[in-house]
């Protein structure tokens, strides 16, 4: 079985070059018109795109839950960064705690905050 061949006109001579130039100008004008009309730039999502977006959302949710379980000490520091109405801490920073003579604040104490525990060993504002 042979495949049919289609004749492709060669770009030879002045007429062919002028015809190619006309086609190029028409394509350029159509491209410029398309870029100027904001209604033509709408993004249309296909059902496959929606499935991919849903998979991405579920994956990001799973990563967030997994990271939250792996690193539970991060949540209080994120909450502190997100909310301004957190209770006032007795010692806003370790310099104030050290000035008051308080060192090695354990995890259960009211003055303990995660962001003051640099090495995450359960003791905030350590000596040294």
N, C-alpha and C positions, 0 to 999 in steps of 0.2 A: 504494500500500500504506500502510495506516495502522498506527501503533504502538499497541498496547493501552495503556490507562491503568489504573492501579490506584488504587482509592479510598484516600485517606489520611485517617484520622479526625482531625478537628480537635480541639484541646485546648480544649473549651468546657464549661463547667459544672463543678459540684463533683466529679462522678464521674471525669471525665477528669483533673483535677488530682490527685485522690487516687491514681488508678492510676499517674500519672507519678511521684508521690512514692514509691509502693511500689516501682516499678521502680528508681528512683534508690537507695533504701535497699538493695535486693537487689544491685545492681551494686557499691555501696560495700562491703557485707559480703563479696562475692566477691573484690573487690580486696584487702581487708584480709587475708582468708584466704590469698590467693596470696602476699602479701608476707611472711607469717609462716612459711611452709613453705620451708626452704632447698632441699629436693629439687626444688621446682618452678622454682628459679632457675638450673638448669643451662644452660650454653651449649652448644648443639648446632650444630656447623659442617656446612654442606652441602658437597657436592662443589665447588660454585662458590667457596665460602669457602676451601676447601683450595687450590684453584688460585690464588686471589688471594694467600694467604699464601705459597705457593711462589714466585710472581712477585715479591713483596716481598722475600723472602729472597735470590733471585738478583740482584735489583737492588741490594740493600745490599752483597752480596758484590762485585758489579761496581764499585760506587762505591768500596769499600774498596781493591780492587786498583788501580783507576785513580788514586786519590789517593796510594797508596803509590808508584806509578811516577812521578807528577808531583812529589811532594815526598819524595825519599828521605832527606833529613836529619831528617825528623820521627820516623822509626822508632827511632833510638837514644834519643831523649829519651822516647818512649813506653815503650820497654823499661826505661829507668831509673825511670820512674814506676810501672811494674807489678812489677818484681822488686827485692827487697831484697838479693839476694846478688850484686850486681854487684861487680866488682873495685874496690878502693879507689883513688881517683884521687890522684895526687901533690899536686894543689892542689884542695881541695874548692871553693874559690871564687876569683874573680879578686883579691880583696884579699890572700889568702895568696900567690898567684903574684906579685903586685906587690911584696909584702914580701920575697920571695925574689929579686927583681930579674928576674923572667921576664915578658916582654911579647911580644905577637904570636906566640902558639903556632900553628904551621901545622897543617893538617888531618892529615897523616901522623904527627904526634908522639904519643907515648903520653899526654901530659898534655892533649891536645886533647879537649874535649867540646862537643857541639852546644849544650848549654844555656848555655855560657859565651861562645858566639859570637853576640852580640846582633844583628848586621846580616847574618849568614849569608854572609859573604864569604870564609870559609875561614881566618880568623885569630881565635883566641879571646884574650880578655884584652888587648885592644889598649890602647895608650897614650891618655890623654886622657880 
